[in-house]
Amino acid sequence: MSDKDLTDHINKTFKASFTKSQIKYRAERLLQLSYGKPDLDAYKFVNLAEKEASEKGGFFSMEVNSENIFQRSLYISDIMLTYSKHFLDVVIIDSTYK
């Protein structure tokens, strides 16, 4: 469905005259209220992964850009490291945001 068709459908359904930017703002706001801000999720993940790696073994590394914005990270638990020493198979999980 095109942006125009979606905007027309929403306006018809709710008997309103929202613009595309108003709908986008409200949808993004609803996501933030429901799930939190993406940068807060990254911050929480980094703290949890660093703590887990330091307290229980394992490996954690992250990269930020020149503006100190989170770019990527790698977390490997202690048990995953142990398994990697005994088995030749490799499993890669790519969990990307957006």
C-alpha positions as a Markdown table, in Angstrom:
| # | Residue | x | y | z |
|---|---|---|---|---|
| 1 | Met | 0.0 | 0.0 | 0.0 |
| 2 | Ser | 1.4 | 3.4 | -0.9 |
| 3 | Asp | 1.9 | 6.2 | 1.6 |
| 4 | Lys | -1.0 | 8.1 | 0.1 |
| 5 | Asp | -3.3 | 5.1 | 0.1 |
| 6 | Leu | -2.4 | 4.4 | 3.8 |
| 7 | Thr | -3.0 | 8.0 | 4.7 |
| 8 | Asp | -6.3 | 8.1 | 2.9 |
| 9 | His | -7.3 | 4.8 | 4.6 |
| 10 | Ile | -6.4 | 6.0 | 8.1 |
| 11 | Asn | -8.2 | 9.3 | 7.5 |
| 12 | Lys | -11.3 | 7.6 | 6.2 |
| 13 | Thr | -11.4 | 5.0 | 9.0 |
| 14 | Phe | -11.0 | 7.7 | 11.7 |
| 15 | Lys | -12.9 | 10.4 | 9.9 |
| 16 | Ala | -9.9 | 12.7 | 10.3 |
| 17 | Ser | -7.5 | 14.7 | 8.1 |
| 18 | Phe | -4.1 | 13.7 | 9.3 |
| 19 | Thr | -1.0 | 14.4 | 7.2 |
| 20 | Lys | 1.6 | 11.7 | 6.5 |
| 21 | Ser | 4.0 | 13.3 | 8.9 |
| 22 | Gln | 1.4 | 13.4 | 11.7 |
| 23 | Ile | 0.7 | 9.7 | 11.2 |
| 24 | Lys | 4.4 | 8.9 | 11.2 |
| 25 | Tyr | 5.0 | 10.9 | 14.4 |
| 26 | Arg | 2.2 | 9.2 | 16.2 |
| 27 | Ala | 3.3 | 5.7 | 15.1 |
| 28 | Glu | 6.9 | 6.4 | 16.2 |
| 29 | Arg | 5.6 | 7.8 | 19.5 |
| 30 | Leu | 3.5 | 4.7 | 20.1 |
| 31 | Leu | 6.5 | 2.5 | 19.4 |
| 32 | Gln | 8.6 | 4.4 | 21.9 |
| 33 | Leu | 5.9 | 4.3 | 24.6 |
| 34 | Ser | 5.4 | 0.6 | 24.0 |
| 35 | Tyr | 9.0 | -0.6 | 23.7 |
| 36 | Gly | 11.2 | 2.3 | 24.8 |
| 37 | Lys | 13.8 | 4.2 | 22.8 |
| 38 | Pro | 16.3 | 2.2 | 20.7 |
| 39 | Asp | 19.3 | 3.9 | 22.2 |
| 40 | Leu | 18.1 | 3.0 | 25.7 |
| 41 | Asp | 17.8 | -0.7 | 24.6 |
| 42 | Ala | 21.4 | -0.6 | 23.4 |
| 43 | Tyr | 22.5 | 1.0 | 26.6 |
| 44 | Lys | 20.8 | -1.7 | 28.7 |
| 45 | Phe | 22.2 | -4.5 | 26.5 |
| 46 | Val | 25.7 | -3.2 | 26.8 |
| 47 | Asn | 25.5 | -3.0 | 30.6 |
| 48 | Leu | 24.0 | -6.4 | 30.9 |
| 49 | Ala | 26.5 | -8.0 | 28.5 |
| 50 | Glu | 29.5 | -6.4 | 30.1 |
| 51 | Lys | 28.3 | -7.5 | 33.6 |
| 52 | Glu | 27.6 | -11.0 | 32.5 |
| 53 | Ala | 31.0 | -11.4 | 30.7 |
| 54 | Ser | 32.9 | -10.0 | 33.7 |
| 55 | Glu | 31.0 | -11.9 | 36.4 |
| 56 | Lys | 30.5 | -15.3 | 34.7 |
| 57 | Gly | 33.2 | -15.4 | 32.1 |
| 58 | Gly | 32.7 | -15.1 | 28.4 |
| 59 | Phe | 33.5 | -12.3 | 26.0 |
| 60 | Phe | 32.0 | -8.9 | 25.2 |
| 61 | Ser | 33.2 | -6.3 | 22.8 |
| 62 | Met | 31.5 | -3.3 | 21.2 |
| 63 | Glu | 32.3 | -0.5 | 18.7 |
| 64 | Val | 31.1 | 3.1 | 18.7 |
| 65 | Asn | 31.6 | 5.6 | 15.9 |
| 66 | Ser | 33.5 | 8.9 | 16.2 |
| 67 | Glu | 30.4 | 10.5 | 17.8 |
| 68 | Asn | 30.3 | 7.8 | 20.5 |
| 69 | Ile | 27.2 | 6.3 | 18.9 |
| 70 | Phe | 26.7 | 2.5 | 19.3 |
| 71 | Gln | 27.5 | 0.6 | 16.1 |
| 72 | Arg | 27.8 | -3.1 | 16.8 |
| 73 | Ser | 28.7 | -5.6 | 19.5 |
| 74 | Leu | 29.6 | -9.2 | 20.1 |
| 75 | Tyr | 28.7 | -11.2 | 23.2 |
| 76 | Ile | 29.7 | -14.8 | 23.7 |
| 77 | Ser | 28.8 | -16.5 | 26.9 |
| 78 | Asp | 31.1 | -18.7 | 28.8 |
| 79 | Ile | 29.3 | -21.9 | 27.7 |
| 80 | Met | 29.4 | -20.8 | 24.1 |
| 81 | Leu | 33.2 | -20.3 | 24.4 |
| 82 | Thr | 33.5 | -23.8 | 25.9 |
| 83 | Tyr | 31.4 | -25.3 | 23.1 |
| 84 | Ser | 33.5 | -23.5 | 20.5 |
| 85 | Lys | 36.6 | -25.3 | 21.8 |
| 86 | His | 35.1 | -28.7 | 21.4 |
| 87 | Phe | 33.0 | -28.5 | 18.3 |
| 88 | Leu | 33.9 | -27.4 | 14.8 |
| 89 | Asp | 30.5 | -26.3 | 13.8 |
| 90 | Val | 29.8 | -22.5 | 13.9 |
| 91 | Val | 26.5 | -20.9 | 14.4 |
| 92 | Ile | 26.2 | -17.2 | 13.7 |
| 93 | Ile | 23.2 | -15.2 | 14.8 |
| 94 | Asp | 22.8 | -11.7 | 13.3 |
| 95 | Ser | 20.3 | -9.8 | 15.4 |
| 96 | Thr | 20.1 | -6.4 | 13.8 |
| 97 | Tyr | 17.9 | -3.5 | 14.8 |
| 98 | Lys | 16.1 | -1.8 | 11.9 |
